[in-house]
Amino acid sequence: MSRAVATIVTRSHLPHARLIAKELRRHHGDLPFHVLVIDPAPGDLGKEPFRAIALADLEGVAEPGAVEEMCFIYSAFELSCALRGLLHRYLLRKTDHESWLFIDADVFVCGDLSPLFAEIERATISLSVHATTPVFPRLRTNPEVEFLRGGVYNAGVLGLRRGGTAEAFIEWFVARLRRHATDEAPLFVDQLWLNLVPVLFPEARAIRHPGVNVGHWNLHERPLRTDAGGRILVGDEPLLLAHLSGADLDRPDRVSRHAEWLDGKSPPEWGALLARYAEGLRRHGYAESAENGESGERGESEYGFARFRDGTPILLSQRREHRLRLLAGTQEEGNPFEHPERLAPPPPPSLWRRVRGRLLGP
């Protein structure tokens, strides 16, 4: 059965894609690895160690104007999540893969993924649950609140197999993410939509392998240890995919900036894993990317869709305004990147409002 792995990156995260490609080669040889680069810098992506997909390729499977619209209404992080539906549609229509695995760019491939693909091929939609047992009951008050906000499932690992309801799921996902994948409540990019999948698409199954999508959200229930051969195990199973969300490359002793309650409490295997991950990224150009200010986590200053055509920076408020106009059907014709005058930035708050805000808070 033809298998593949895929991810989405901005140009600042090309080092992440290169590291995934290296680890996939280590464990799987020539397993196809597709990378959608949403804002490539000038250069030859053909020299990268993966199969590059451009936005123009997505336009061949998207509704007219959809990709351009999404590039304007979404921030870099949001767009990287919102395009996942179209990437799945591209893989379905433009490749002959029978099954494929989507992973976030900050996922570290740690082992042979054959057991995971075996699960994917027994279902048509494979979802990764954040956790299955109560979280850190001795460390945090009401710890499951973060799952109520972020979702039952983690969107950073998702498997599909042709057949069944996979195509129907993809079409549904594409339609929802076109305009409803902002990083603002009641939404959380693409992730909260996955809560509905088992109800709408009963063929969906949860991934059961404990070594898949291990992250700060489930370290409490997935004990790590090292075997005699140096492999990291989760219980008795090998660690396959470590999701290093919020990792601080300069502090391998810290699990994640999203999990301060774990500072100083992570297993030694996790720190060693973070150190390996950081070194791998630096070998593939991460330091240069970070120095250029391209990281999506540091802002959109060098992001490819950060400015209007005349060089004026696009404010998040302008992205939000254009999205609201699209939803209301009141947007004007033409490419929004060419008309900054249509989306004037909001006026600065008055002195009194600023003083009042400092005194009273938001």
Backbone hydrogen bonds in HBPLUS format (Angstrom, degrees):
<---DONOR---> <-ACCEPTOR-->    atom                        ^
c    i                          cat <-CA-CA->   ^        H-A-AA   ^      H-
h    n   atom  resd res      DA  || num        DHA   H-A  angle D-A-AA Bond
n    s   type  num  typ     dist DA aas  dist angle  dist       angle   num
A0098-GLU N   A0002-SER O   2.84 MM  96  5.22 141.1  1.99 127.1 138.7     1
A0099-SER N   A0002-SER O   3.17 MM  97  6.58 153.0  2.25 161.5 166.6     2
A0101-LEU N   A0004-ALA O   2.95 MM  97  6.38 149.4  2.04 141.3 149.6     3
A0005-VAL N   A0032-PRO O   3.00 MM  27  6.40 155.0  2.06 153.1 161.0     4
A0034-HIS N   A0005-VAL O   2.87 MM  29  6.30 157.4  1.92 158.2 158.3     5
A0006-ALA N   A0101-LEU O   2.89 MM  95  6.25 146.2  2.00 158.3 159.7     6
A0103-ILE N   A0006-ALA O   3.04 MM  97  6.42 159.7  2.09 170.7 175.3     7
A0007-THR N   A0034-HIS O   3.02 MM  27  6.58 142.1  2.17 153.4 165.1     8
A0036-LEU N   A0007-THR O   3.02 MM  29  6.42 166.5  2.04 152.9 152.6     9
A0009-VAL N   A0036-LEU O   2.91 MM  27  6.29 163.2  1.94 162.6 165.0    10
A0038-ILE N   A0009-VAL O   3.02 MM  29  6.44 157.6  2.07 162.4 167.0    11
A0013-HIS N   A0010-THR O   2.90 MM   3  5.43 150.8  1.99 114.1 123.0    12
A0014-LEU N   A0011-ARG O   3.30 MM   3  5.32 163.5  2.33 109.0 108.1    13
A0016-HIS N   A0013-HIS O   3.03 MM   3  5.28 127.8  2.31 103.5 116.6    14
A0017-ALA N   A0013-HIS O   3.30 MM   4  6.77 154.3  2.37 148.7 155.2    15
A0018-ARG N   A0014-LEU O   2.93 MM   4  6.23 157.8  1.98 157.0 163.4    16
A0019-LEU N   A0015-PRO O   3.00 MM   4  6.20 151.6  2.08 143.4 150.5    17
A0020-ILE N   A0016-HIS O   3.02 MM   4  6.33 160.2  2.06 150.1 155.2    18
A0021-ALA N   A0017-ALA O   2.94 MM   4  6.18 161.7  1.98 148.8 154.0    19
A0022-LYS N   A0018-ARG O   2.96 MM   4  6.23 153.6  2.04 144.1 151.0    20
A0023-GLU N   A0019-LEU O   3.02 MM   4  6.31 164.5  2.04 154.6 157.7    21
A0024-LEU N   A0020-ILE O   2.83 MM   4  6.04 154.2  1.90 154.6 162.4    22
A0025-ARG N   A0021-ALA O   3.01 MM   4  6.21 156.5  2.07 146.5 152.4    23
A0026-ARG N   A0022-LYS O   3.05 MM   4  6.32 148.7  2.15 142.0 151.1    24
A0027-HIS N   A0023-GLU O   3.12 MM   4  6.37 150.4  2.22 144.1 150.2    25
A0028-HIS N   A0024-LEU O   2.61 MM   4  5.44 145.4  1.72 152.1 162.0    26
A0029-GLY N   A0025-ARG O   3.04 MM   4  4.28 144.8  2.17 116.1 116.2    27
A0051-ARG N   A0033-PHE O   2.86 MM  18  5.95 171.3  1.87 167.0 166.5    28
A0035-VAL N   A0051-ARG O   2.95 MM  16  6.07 161.2  1.99 142.9 145.6    29
A0053-ILE N   A0035-VAL O   2.79 MM  18  5.80 152.3  1.86 148.1 144.0    30
A0037-VAL N   A0053-ILE O   3.07 MM  16  6.27 155.3  2.13 167.3 168.6    31
A0047-LYS N   A0044-ASP O   3.17 MM   3  5.90 170.7  2.18 117.4 120.3    32
A0048-GLU N   A0045-LEU O   3.02 MM   3  5.37 165.6  2.04 113.5 118.1    33
A0057-ASP N   A0054-ALA O   2.93 MM   3  5.27 134.2  2.14 104.8 117.1    34
A0058-LEU N   A0055-LEU O   2.96 MM   3  5.10 120.9  2.32  98.7 113.8    35
A0059-GLU N   A0055-LEU O   3.06 MM   4  6.47 144.2  2.19 148.3 158.7    36
A0060-GLY N   A0057-ASP O   3.24 MM   3  5.57 146.3  2.36 102.0 110.9    37
A0061-VAL N   A0058-LEU O   2.84 MM   3  5.42 161.3  1.87 118.7 125.0    38
A0062-ALA N   A0058-LEU O   3.00 MM   4  6.08 115.8  2.43 145.8 162.3    39
A0066-ALA N   A0063-GLU O   3.02 MM   3  5.50 165.5  2.04 137.5 139.8    40
A0069-GLU N   A0065-GLY O   3.08 MM   4  6.10 159.8  2.12 147.7 153.9    41
A0070-MET N   A0066-ALA O   2.96 MM   4  6.18 159.7  2.00 151.4 156.4    42
A0071-CYS N   A0067-VAL O   2.96 MM   4  6.20 153.6  2.03 152.7 160.1    43
A0072-PHE N   A0068-GLU O   3.28 MM   4  6.56 135.5  2.50 141.0 151.3    44
A0072-PHE N   A0069-GLU O   3.17 MM   3  5.41 136.6  2.36  99.3 110.9    45
A0073-ILE N   A0069-GLU O   3.05 MM   4  6.35 168.9  2.07 157.8 160.4    46
A0074-TYR N   A0070-MET O   3.19 MM   4  5.88 146.1  2.31 145.1 149.8    47
A0079-LEU N   A0075-SER O   2.81 MM   4  5.93 164.4  1.84 155.6 159.8    48
A0080-SER N   A0076-ALA O   3.06 MM   4  6.22 157.6  2.12 147.7 153.6    49
A0081-CYS N   A0078-GLU O   3.06 MM   3  5.23 133.3  2.28  99.1 111.9    50
A0082-ALA N   A0078-GLU O   2.73 MM   4  5.94 159.9  1.77 155.1 162.2    51
A0083-LEU N   A0079-LEU O   3.06 MM   4  5.96 151.2  2.15 151.1 153.0    52
A0084-ARG N   A0081-CYS O   3.25 MM   3  5.66 165.2  2.28 113.1 116.9    53
A0087-LEU N   A0083-LEU O   2.96 MM   4  6.24 149.9  2.05 151.3 160.8    54
A0088-HIS N   A0084-ARG O   2.99 MM   4  6.28 158.8  2.04 151.7 156.1    55
A0089-ARG N   A0085-GLY O   3.02 MM   4  6.35 154.1  2.09 144.9 152.5    56
A0090-TYR N   A0086-LEU O   2.86 MM   4  6.08 152.7  1.93 145.6 152.9    57
A0091-LEU N   A0087-LEU O   2.96 MM   4  6.27 161.9  2.00 152.5 156.5    58
A0092-LEU N   A0088-HIS O   2.93 MM   4  6.14 149.3  2.03 145.8 154.7    59
A0093-ARG N   A0089-ARG O   2.92 MM   4  6.08 160.0  1.96 151.2 155.8    60
A0094-LYS N   A0090-TYR O   2.73 MM   4  5.43 159.5  1.77 152.3 158.2    61
A0162-ARG N   A0098-GLU O   2.92 MM  64  5.52 163.1  1.95 153.9 158.9    62
A0100-TRP N   A0160-LEU O   2.95 MM  60  5.60 156.6  2.01 155.7 161.6    63
A0160-LEU N   A0100-TRP O   2.97 MM  60  5.60 163.1  2.00 162.8 168.1    64
A0102-PHE N   A0158-LEU O   2.79 MM  56  5.22 177.5  1.79 160.7 160.5    65
A0158-LEU N   A0102-PHE O   3.01 MM  56  5.22 157.1  2.06 145.9 150.4    66
A0104-ASP N   A0156-GLY O   2.81 MM  52  4.62 135.7  2.01 135.2 135.4    67
A0107-VAL N   A0104-ASP O   3.24 MM   3  5.55 145.0  2.37 117.7 115.7    68
A0244-LEU N   A0106-ASP O   2.97 MM 138  5.63 147.6  2.08 161.3 160.4    69
A0108-PHE N   A0242-ALA O   2.73 MM 134  5.10 170.0  1.74 158.7 159.5    70
A0242-ALA N   A0108-PHE O   3.04 MM 134  5.10 166.5  2.06 147.8 148.7    71
A0110-CYS N   A0240-LEU O   2.73 MM 130  4.80 170.6  1.73 145.4 145.1    72
A0116-LEU N   A0113-LEU O   2.96 MM   3  5.25 121.3  2.32 106.5 121.6    73
A0117-PHE N   A0113-LEU O   2.95 MM   4  6.30 162.1  1.98 160.2 166.0    74
A0118-ALA N   A0114-SER O   2.91 MM   4  6.11 148.6  2.01 148.9 157.7    75
A0119-GLU N   A0115-PRO O   3.26 MM   4  6.56 145.3  2.39 136.2 143.8    76
A0119-GLU N   A0116-LEU O   3.03 MM   3  5.18 121.9  2.38  98.5 112.8    77
A0120-ILE N   A0116-LEU O   2.96 MM   4  6.34 160.8  2.00 152.3 157.8    78
A0121-GLU N   A0117-PHE O   2.91 MM   4  6.06 154.3  1.98 150.0 155.8    79
A0122-ARG N   A0119-GLU O   3.04 MM   3  5.24 153.4  2.12 105.4 113.9    80
A0123-ALA N   A0120-ILE O   3.23 MM   3  5.46 154.1  2.30 103.4 111.0    81
A0161-ARG N   A0124-THR O   3.02 MM  37  4.61 148.4  2.12 128.1 127.9    82
A0205-ARG N   A0125-ILE O   2.85 MM  80  6.26 158.5  1.90 163.8 169.2    83
A0126-SER N   A0159-GLY O   2.84 MM  33  4.77 165.8  1.86 147.4 145.7    84
A0159-GLY N   A0126-SER O   3.01 MM  33  4.77 164.8  2.03 137.7 142.3    85
A0127-LEU N   A0205-ARG O   2.85 MM  78  6.17 163.6  1.88 158.1 163.6    86
A0207-ILE N   A0127-LEU O   2.73 MM  80  5.81 158.7  1.78 168.3 167.1    87
A0154-ASN N   A0128-SER O   2.79 MM  26  5.63 163.4  1.82 167.7 173.5    88
A0130-HIS N   A0152-VAL O   2.99 MM  22  6.04 172.4  1.99 157.7 155.6    89
A0139-LEU N   A0136-PHE O   2.95 MM   3  5.22 151.0  2.03 112.2 121.5    90
A0140-ARG N   A0136-PHE O   3.08 MM   4  6.00 154.4  2.15 174.9 172.5    91
A0145-VAL N   A0142-ASN O   3.23 MM   3  6.02 167.6  2.24 125.7 128.0    92
A0147-PHE N   A0144-GLU O   2.93 MM   3  5.28 134.5  2.15 107.0 119.5    93
A0148-LEU N   A0144-GLU O   3.20 MM   4  6.64 145.6  2.33 147.9 157.9    94
A0148-LEU N   A0145-VAL O   3.06 MM   3  5.06 121.8  2.41  95.2 110.3    95
A0149-ARG N   A0145-VAL O   3.10 MM   4  6.45 141.9  2.25 146.1 156.5    96
A0150-GLY N   A0146-GLU O   2.78 MM   4  5.85 152.3  1.85 140.1 148.8    97
A0151-GLY N   A0147-PHE O   2.68 MM   4  4.96 141.0  1.83 130.8 136.7    98
A0166-ALA N   A0163-GLY O   3.14 MM   3  5.93 161.1  2.18 145.9 146.9    99
A0169-PHE N   A0165-THR O   2.87 MM   4  6.09 157.6  1.92 155.4 161.8   100
A0170-ILE N   A0166-ALA O   2.95 MM   4  6.24 160.2  1.99 151.8 156.8   101
A0171-GLU N   A0167-GLU O   3.01 MM   4  6.28 164.7  2.04 153.8 156.8   102
A0172-TRP N   A0168-ALA O   3.02 MM   4  6.21 159.7  2.07 147.5 153.3   103
A0173-PHE N   A0169-PHE O   2.82 MM   4  5.99 162.1  1.85 156.1 161.4   104
A0174-VAL N   A0170-ILE O   2.85 MM   4  6.04 165.3  1.87 156.7 159.9   105
A0175-ALA N   A0171-GLU O   3.14 MM   4  6.29 164.9  2.16 145.5 149.2   106
A0176-ARG N   A0172-TRP O   3.04 MM   4  6.29 158.5  2.09 151.1 156.8   107
A0177-LEU N   A0173-PHE O   3.00 MM   4  6.08 161.1  2.03 154.9 159.7   108
A0180-HIS N   A0176-ARG O   3.13 MM   4  5.70 136.8  2.32 143.6 156.2   109
A0189-VAL N   A0182-THR O   2.87 MM   7  4.85 160.8  1.91 127.9 130.7   110
A0187-LEU N   A0184-GLU O   2.81 MM   3  5.44 139.4  1.98 135.4 131.3   111
A0191-GLN N   A0188-PHE O   3.01 MM   3  5.92 123.6  2.34 151.4 153.3   112
A0194-LEU N   A0191-GLN O   2.99 MM   3  5.59 145.3  2.12 113.2 122.3   113
A0195-ASN N   A0192-LEU O   3.10 MM   3  5.57 153.3  2.17 110.5 117.8   114
A0196-LEU N   A0193-TRP O   3.12 MM   3  5.86 151.6  2.21 118.0 123.9   115
A0197-VAL N   A0194-LEU O   3.11 MM   3  5.15 147.2  2.22 102.9 112.4   116
A0199-VAL N   A0196-LEU O   3.12 MM   3  5.54 131.7  2.36 110.5 123.2   117
A0200-LEU N   A0196-LEU O   2.99 MM   4  6.16 165.3  2.01 161.8 166.6   118
A0201-PHE N   A0197-VAL O   2.69 MM   4  5.45 155.0  1.75 158.7 164.3   119
A0204-ALA N   A0201-PHE O   2.92 MM   3  5.95 171.8  1.93 138.1 140.3   120
A0212-VAL N   A0209-HIS O   3.26 MM   3  5.79 160.3  2.30 122.2 122.3   121
A0240-LEU N   A0211-GLY O   2.83 MM  29  5.08 156.0  1.89 121.9 129.6   122
A0241-LEU N   A0211-GLY O   2.97 MM  30  6.37 165.4  1.99 157.1 159.9   123
A0213-ASN N   A0241-LEU O   3.00 MM  28  5.12 111.6  2.49 116.8 134.7   124
A0214-VAL N   A0241-LEU O   3.04 MM  27  6.45 160.7  2.08 162.0 159.5   125
A0243-HIS N   A0214-VAL O   2.78 MM  29  5.69 159.5  1.82 139.0 146.1   126
A0218-ASN N   A0215-GLY O   3.05 MM   3  5.74 163.0  2.08 121.1 125.8   127
A0221-GLU N   A0218-ASN O   3.08 MM   3  5.63 151.6  2.16 113.7 120.9   128
A0235-GLY N   A0223-PRO O   2.96 MM  12  5.72 142.3  2.11 162.6 165.5   129
A0225-ARG N   A0233-LEU O   3.04 MM   8  5.30 147.2  2.15 140.6 146.5   130
A0233-LEU N   A0225-ARG O   2.67 MM   8  5.30 173.3  1.68 167.0 169.5   131
A0227-ASP N   A0231-ARG O   2.91 MM   4  5.49 157.9  1.96 154.5 160.1   132
A0230-GLY N   A0227-ASP O   2.98 MM   3  5.36 165.9  2.00 116.4 120.0   133
A0239-LEU N   A0232-ILE O   2.95 MM   7  5.76 163.4  1.98 154.1 148.6   134
A0234-VAL N   A0237-GLU O   2.59 MM   3  5.24 166.4  1.60 167.9 172.1   135
A0237-GLU N   A0234-VAL O   3.15 MM   3  5.24 164.4  2.18 124.9 123.0   136
A0247-ALA N   A0244-LEU O   3.22 MM   3  5.42 147.6  2.33 133.0 126.4   137
A0257-ARG N   A0246-GLY O   2.85 MM  11  5.13 159.1  1.89 131.9 135.8   138
A0251-ARG N   A0248-ASP O   2.91 MM   3  5.27 161.7  1.94 114.2 120.3   139
A0254-ARG N   A0251-ARG O   2.97 MM   3  5.63 167.0  1.99 122.6 126.2   140
A0259-ALA N   A0256-SER O   3.11 MM   3  5.25 164.8  2.13 107.7 111.6   141
A0262-LEU N   A0259-ALA O   2.97 MM   3  5.68 165.3  2.00 120.3 125.2   142
A0263-ASP N   A0260-GLU O   3.05 MM   3  5.35 165.1  2.08 112.3 117.1   143
A0265-LYS N   A0262-LEU O   2.82 MM   3  5.09 162.0  1.86 138.1 136.4   144
A0270-TRP N   A0267-PRO O   3.00 MM   3  5.53 136.0  2.20 112.5 123.2   145
A0272-ALA N   A0268-PRO O   3.07 MM   4  6.36 160.8  2.11 153.6 158.6   146
A0273-LEU N   A0269-GLU O   2.96 MM   4  6.11 149.3  2.06 140.6 149.2   147
A0274-LEU N   A0270-TRP O   2.91 MM   4  6.19 159.8  1.95 152.0 156.8   148
A0275-ALA N   A0271-GLY O   3.01 MM   4  6.24 154.4  2.08 146.0 152.9   149
A0276-ARG N   A0272-ALA O   3.06 MM   4  6.32 157.6  2.11 145.7 151.0   150
A0277-TYR N   A0273-LEU O   2.90 MM   4  6.13 157.9  1.94 150.6 157.5   151
A0278-ALA N   A0274-LEU O   2.89 MM   4  6.07 164.6  1.91 152.5 155.8   152
A0279-GLU N   A0275-ALA O   3.06 MM   4  6.23 162.8  2.09 147.2 151.8   153
A0280-GLY N   A0276-ARG O   2.92 MM   4  6.12 155.7  1.98 146.8 153.8   154
A0281-LEU N   A0277-TYR O   2.97 MM   4  6.25 158.7  2.01 153.5 158.6   155
A0282-ARG N   A0278-ALA O   3.05 MM   4  6.28 160.6  2.09 149.6 154.8   156
A0283-ARG N   A0279-GLU O   3.07 MM   4  6.28 152.6  2.14 146.7 153.8   157
A0284-HIS N   A0281-LEU O   3.02 MM   3  5.14 137.3  2.21  98.5 111.0   158
A0286-TYR N   A0281-LEU O   2.97 MM   5  5.29 157.7  2.02 139.3 137.9   159
A0285-GLY N   A0282-ARG O   3.25 MM   3  5.29 163.2  2.28 109.7 108.6   160
A0289-SER N   A0285-GLY O   3.16 MM   4  6.38 161.7  2.20 152.9 158.2   161
A0290-ALA N   A0286-TYR O   2.87 MM   4  6.09 163.0  1.90 160.1 164.3   162
A0291-GLU N   A0287-ALA O   2.92 MM   4  6.10 157.5  1.97 149.3 155.6   163
A0292-ASN N   A0288-GLU O   3.09 MM   4  6.28 140.9  2.25 141.4 151.1   164
A0294-GLU N   A0289-SER O   3.38 MM   5  5.92 170.3  2.39 161.5 159.2   165
A0293-GLY N   A0290-ALA O   2.97 MM   3  5.21 158.1  2.02 107.8 113.7   166
A0298-ARG N   A0295-SER O   2.92 MM   3  5.35 161.3  1.95 114.1 120.4   167
A0303-TYR N   A0300-GLU O   3.08 MM   3  4.78 152.2  2.16  98.9 107.6   168
A0306-ALA N   A0303-TYR O   3.16 MM   3  5.31 142.1  2.31 128.4 121.7   169
A0314-ILE N   A0306-ALA O   2.87 MM   8  5.71 168.5  1.88 150.5 147.2   170
A0308-PHE N   A0312-THR O   2.76 MM   4  5.22 164.7  1.78 156.7 158.6   171
A0311-GLY N   A0308-PHE O   2.93 MM   3  5.34 163.1  1.96 118.9 122.2   172
A0309-ARG N   A0337-PHE O   2.80 MM  28  5.67 168.6  1.82 151.4 151.8   173
A0318-GLN N   A0315-LEU O   2.98 MM   3  5.19 128.9  2.24 100.3 113.7   174
A0319-ARG N   A0315-LEU O   3.14 MM   4  6.61 150.5  2.23 148.3 156.5   175
A0320-ARG N   A0316-LEU O   2.93 MM   4  6.24 160.0  1.97 152.8 158.2   176
A0321-GLU N   A0317-SER O   2.93 MM   4  6.10 152.4  2.01 139.4 147.2   177
A0322-HIS N   A0318-GLN O   3.03 MM   4  6.19 163.6  2.06 147.3 150.9   178
A0323-ARG N   A0319-ARG O   3.03 MM   4  6.27 158.0  2.08 147.8 154.1   179
A0324-LEU N   A0320-ARG O   2.99 MM   4  6.26 159.9  2.03 150.7 155.5   180
A0325-ARG N   A0321-GLU O   3.01 MM   4  6.29 151.8  2.09 146.9 154.8   181
A0326-LEU N   A0322-HIS O   2.94 MM   4  6.24 150.8  2.03 148.1 156.1   182
A0327-LEU N   A0323-ARG O   2.96 MM   4  6.26 158.7  2.00 152.9 158.3   183
A0328-ALA N   A0324-LEU O   2.93 MM   4  6.11 144.6  2.06 141.3 151.1   184
A0329-GLY N   A0325-ARG O   2.82 MM   4  5.80 116.3  2.23 135.9 151.6   185
A0330-THR N   A0325-ARG O   2.87 MM   5  4.96 148.5  1.97 144.7 147.9   186
A0329-GLY N   A0326-LEU O   3.19 MM   3  4.98 143.4  2.33  92.7 103.4   187
A0338-GLU N   A0335-ASN O   3.02 MM   3  5.62 160.2  2.06 118.8 124.9   188
A0339-HIS N   A0336-PRO O   3.26 MM   3  5.37 170.6  2.27 109.6 112.2   189
A0342-ARG N   A0339-HIS O   3.22 MM   3  5.76 156.9  2.27 113.2 119.1   190
A0343-LEU N   A0340-PRO O   3.18 MM   3  5.56 149.9  2.28 108.4 116.6   191
A0354-ARG N   A0350-SER O   2.97 MM   4  6.29 156.7  2.03 153.9 160.5   192
A0355-VAL N   A0351-LEU O   2.91 MM   4  6.17 162.6  1.94 155.4 159.9   193
A0356-ARG N   A0352-TRP O   2.74 MM   4  5.89 166.4  1.76 154.8 159.4   194
A0357-GLY N   A0353-ARG O   2.84 MM   4  5.90 150.2  1.93 139.2 147.7   195
A0358-ARG N   A0354-ARG O   3.06 MM   4  6.33 149.2  2.15 142.2 149.6   196
A0359-LEU N   A0355-VAL O   2.99 MM   4  6.28 150.4  2.08 148.5 157.1   197
A0360-LEU N   A0356-ARG O   2.82 MM   4  5.89 168.8  1.84 157.7 160.3   198
A0361-GLY N   A0357-GLY O   2.76 MM   4  4.95 137.9  1.94 129.7 139.0   199
